[in-house]
Amino acid sequence: MITKALFGTYEKGDVYAYTLSNDTGLSATILTLGGIIQKLVYHGTDVTLGYETLEEYLVNGGHFGALIGRVANRIANAELPLNGNVYPLSVNRGKHQIHGGFEGFGKKIWNAEADGDQLKLTLFSAHMEEGFPGNLQVAVTYSLEGSGLRIDYKATSDMDTAVNMTNHAYFNIGNQDTVYEHELMIKSRNMTPVDDELIPHGDFLDIDGTPFSFYDGKLLGTDMFS
């Protein structure tokens, strides 16, 4: 089931909250502003951090629950090398670009359409917006699968470009004093190291057998201080 309510209004328009719910005790509230996961409630407990009002999202940073694009993370020196060209990008973190620039996808109002039990958000990013080449059509679909929230991303450009989207939710996983007893599983055998300015340089580091590996699942406290 999906319900819709007005969340707030500002100079760019109305922001709506769509709430998806199912019979497992799970519900997710998604805002048309930035595709933000405003709430993710499981059996009465909200397991993400979010704000209660539109004004709080407009004045605070942190990208709470927002869709990030065109490119998540940092692009070194705000320069995109592509097909023999170098595209200068908007600079919004030191000398670099982070999370798509000054007004990345997380700060835009998306078009929303409920389709059965799925919520589909769409957005158009124009050629050279924040310095990125190509007219880009983006579609992100939120759906509940059992006791999980699924996010599907699709982006289509009319020319070669860079796209690396994600969601920037902060999860609240309980009221304990520490997270040491929580189990985490990440199905990855590699990681991308970063330099002193948090820039990845395309290297892949094998993490099997290291404290960074969560492939088979383990308690967070197991190797936290290794």
N, C-alpha and C positions, 0 to 999 in steps of 0.2 A: 504494500500500500504506500502511496505517496501523497502527502498533503503539501499545500503551498500557503505561505503567509508573507505579508509585507514585513521586512526586517528594518528598513529605514530608507530615507531619501536624502540625497545630497546633490551638489551641483551637476554631477554627471548623470543623475537619474535615480530611479527606484532600484532598491536592492531587495531581492526576495529570498526567503528561506524555504527550501524544499526538504521535507523530512521523509526519509524512507524507513519503513519498519516491517518486521516479519514476526512470525510466531515463535522465534527462538529467544525472544527477549532483547533483540538487538534493534537499535534505531540509529540513523545517521542523519544529521541536519547539515545540508550543503547550501552555501550562499552563492548567489549569482555574482557577487563581488569576489573575483579571484578564484572561483570554484572552491572556496574555503570550506573545510570540514569544521563547522562551528561546534558541533557536538557529536560524539560517538558513544552512545549509552548502551551498556549491557547489563541487564537485570538491575536497572536503577542507578548504576555507577557510570559517570562520564569518564571515559578513559583517555580523552584528549584535552589539551589546554586550549581555551578559547575565550573570547570576550562576549559579554552579554549585549553590547550595543554596537551599532555601526560606528558611532563616534570614536569608540576605543580602537577599532580597527584602523580608522583613518589617521589617528595621531600616534599610534604605537608601532614600533618596528617588530622584527622577529619573524615575519612571514607566517604567523600562526595558521597552520592548516591549509595554506594556499597552494595553488598550482604554480609551478615555477617554470618559466620558459622565456625566450626560446631555449636558452641554454642554462641549466642549473650549474651551480658552482662558479668558479672563477675562470676567466679567459685572460691569459697573461698579456700585459701591456695593452689590453683592450684592442687587440689586433687579430683578425681572423684570416689566416692564410688558406686560400682555396683556389684550386685550378690555376695556379701561377699568379694569382692576384692576392693582394693583402687589403682587406676591408677594415678601415678604422671604425671601431665601435664606440658607443657612448661609455664614458669613464665614470664609474660610480662607487669605486672602492679603492682608494689610493690611486695607483696608476693603472689599475685593472678594471675589468667589468665583472660584476657578480650578479647571478640570477636574472639575466636578461636586460639589465640596465635600469634606468631611473623609473620607468613604468613598465616593468615586466608583466607577464600574464597574471601574476598574483594581485595586481592593482587595477585590473580592467573588469568591467561588467560584461559577463558572458551571456549569450543567449541560452535559454534553458527550455527543454521540452521533456515532459514525462511521457515515457513510452512503456506502458504496462508497468512492470516493477523496476524499470531502469530509468535513470535520469541522465539525459544526454545534454552536455554543454558544448556549445560551438563558439568559435572566435575566428576573426580574420585579422591577420597581421600583415600589414602592407610592406611592399618592397622597400628596403632600406630603413625600416623602422628600427631604431636603436643601432643602425648601421648594418643590419643583417640583409643579405640579398634575398630576393625572391618573395613573391606573394604567397603567403602561407595560410592554408585552411586547416584549422585544428578542431578536433572533436575528442572530448573526454567523456567517458561513460562511467557512472557510478551505479553499482548494484550490490545487493546483499546476497550472499551465498551461505546459507546456514548461519553460523555464528561469526561469519567473516565479511568484511567490506572489500569489494573488488573494484579496482580502477583500471580502465582500459584507455590507452592513449592512441590517437591516430593523427598524423600530420602529413599534409600533401602540399608540395611547393611546385611552382611553375619553373624553377631553375634550381641548380645545386645550391644548397645552403647548409647551415648547421642547426640541428635540433636535438636537444637532450633534456626532456621534461621529467619532472618528478612532482611529488606532493611533499609539503614541508610541515607535516603534522608533528607535534610534540606529544608523546604518549605519557599518560599518567597511569602507572601500573601498580598502584596500591598505596596504602597509608603507612607502610612500614618505615622504620627509620632509615633503612638502606635497601638497595636493590640486589644485594648479594645472592639472595635465595631465588631470584627469578631466573627462569631458564630461557635462553635465546637460541634460535636456530637460524643460520644464514647459509643458504645453499650456494656458497662460493668457495672456490679453491685459490683465488687470487685476490690481491688488492692493488691499488694504484698509489704508490708513495707520493708524497708532496714535499716541496722544498720549504724553506723558512718563511715564505710568503704564502704558503698553502696552495701553491700551484702544482697540479699534476703535470707530468711531462711525458705521458704515454707509456711509461714502463709498467710491467706487470710483475708483481712479486708473489712467488709461490708461498702460501701461508699454511699448507698442511703441516701439522705437527708443531705449529707455533702458537703463542698465546692469542694471536689474531684470528685463529680459525674457530668458527662456530658451526662447521658443516654438519656435524652429527648432533648438535645441541649440547649445551652445558650451562651450568649456573654462572651467572655474570661474575660472581665473586671468585670463581675458580682461579683465573689467571689475571685478575684485575691489577694486582700489584707485582706482576712478574717483570 
